[in-house]
Amino acid sequence: MKPTTLTYGVDDTPPLLELASLGLQQVLMGAAGWVMMATVLATLSVSLLDTQSMLRMGMIVTGLGAMLQANRRGPVGSGYLCPPIIAPAFFSTTILAGGGFGLATLFGMTTVAGAIEVVLARLLPRIRFLFPPEVIGVVMVMVGIAVLPTGFPRLLADPATLSAGADQGRNVAVGIVTLATMTGCTVWGRGLVKLLPLLVGIFTGVAAALALGCVPPTALPSIMNEPWIGWPHRAVSGFAFEWSLLLPFTIACVASSLKNVGDLTMCQKINDSDWKRTDMASVSRGASVLGIVNIASGLLGTVSHNASSSNIGLAVASGATSRSIAYSFGALMVLCAFLPKVAATITALPPPITGAAVIYCACFMMLAGIQLLTSRLLDTRRILMAGCALAFGLSAGLMPHLYVNAPHFLKPILNSPVSFSALVALVLNYLMQLGNTRRCRLTLTAAEDNYATLRDAMLEFGASVGARKEAITAATESLHHVMESLATGLASGEITVDIAFDEYHLDLDVSYQGQAIELVKTRPDRNTLLNDPTGLAKLSGWLLGQRADRVRIKTDADRCHVLLRLTN
Amino acid sequence: MPVVVAKYQPVGRFDASTAAQHEAELRRLLDGEAQSIELDFSKIEFLSSAGLRVLLVTASAAEKKGGTLQLSGARPAIREIILTVGFDDIVHLRD
């Protein structure tokens, strides 16, 4: 069901003007990826001309990739607004390949990486058990945290991000004004202003930058020197393949795929208020697109991409997640590739403005992950799994020097706090589930008050299997209704309760010696309840069917069974 | 004449194990001056068929005295049970 926080849900189509504006807003958000790409390429001493070429080819890949991702039919496409962006998981392999072997090798390995990602994407439904909500929640939290080192130095005008002689105080003011405007538009805005907080914030930031003299002196000439229209071309011709790079790129593919699972899950969650668990088939189709995007990235001569968390966060913040926006975004992005001045303008935006945009979106991403983590009952195993994953991921981000001497093949993982967290979460989740059963048996006595025993046992079991709180509450209440019925004299002696959980369902089998509970289809009226000696038992039998999805009574030779099924 | 209202806040469960105790207390209040009862259900974690019967009996007794039974602070699941059994016209739910 479409959440009430969304103005335009995934199946809605905004009017043309809003569609164009929302697409433009997403393009501006994607510009943060271009800045990151330019930063990475600068470490490889790639020429300005080649950098511009790779940026513009990246625009084509991003635009077409977003449109393919929005596709709902066929073997590829998740149907969501989930644009691609340059992938941090591939930063180290980009530097390894481009710096050590040249751009031709970088493009060749990027193509190979894309093919590996397509294979991984098809395997995702079979390895679904590796990605329970707690693991994905950790990834989503880290996805939000991971963009903070990109955002904060820019927002707070770290001198390293500014041109020589720039006034830091004024630049900080530009960043804060931008962030405040974006926040204000989201909280108090109406109409178009509420839909386009990023755009309004950026324009306000540019106005503030102009007023405070914070536009770098090279900004305007860099834009004026570019022609209006130009055909993008590939930076270098040819491909090369390097065997020694295959393992690092494969690990980067795994890391990138994990992030994609998190982002595509976020897309599902933000578009459905009834969302309970990841639809891995949809994630698989969406991840396939991202693999295809990387194949195209290598062919066209740009760097690897994955799902853009910041663009997803922007869609949430603006209340517009319509897949139609992917098409306007894609068209605008491809158009930008043929308008050199556009790329130049985007990269000329003062750093405090792009930093504000990144921080703004990071807020939504982090909290989405926390909400997912806390939507399930957590026992000690799960707390330690999530805690260790977050701790190790943060250690890689906050203290990267600790991992300087790590083996080369681990660098792609360790360079990305998201990937590191995801790997720790996956491994710990798998190891900690060893010996953990998804079944439980309780033995109770009919004559005793079993309320607290049942409640505590269900909570403990629910936490051990990571069941939804609502499902455990409903199951507990159903069991209480059963026990109350049996306490009217239907059961004697021992009562056993067998509980089984398989992520989708919670199955309960209450077994006892005695008389079967009468399942009543019609609600007993007040007169029956007040005057009929069997009225209470009838109401209990009727209430049983209200909380559980399915109730069945079965009798063996000497025992009665009340079989309940609830959806998790 | 103003209606005399008594307030009662049960704690824990409202089921077969506690029904007799709650019914006795509510009867004592209505046997006194009170015509209406305000039940604060904010500390109730479970309502069973036995508890529903107590509510029905109390609401009927209050109506006979010209008053009402008001219930506030109930958890969503408990509100849903009261609505589902159709007692919301005699047990008045307040937010």
Interface residues (C-beta under 8 A of the other chain):
Chain A: D449 Y451 T473 A474 E477 H480 H481 E484 A487 R523 R526 L529 L530 G535 L536 L539 S540 L543 Q546 R547
Chain B: R13 D15 A16 S17 F46 S48 S49 A50 L52 R53 L56 V57 S60 A77 I81 T84 V85 G86 I90
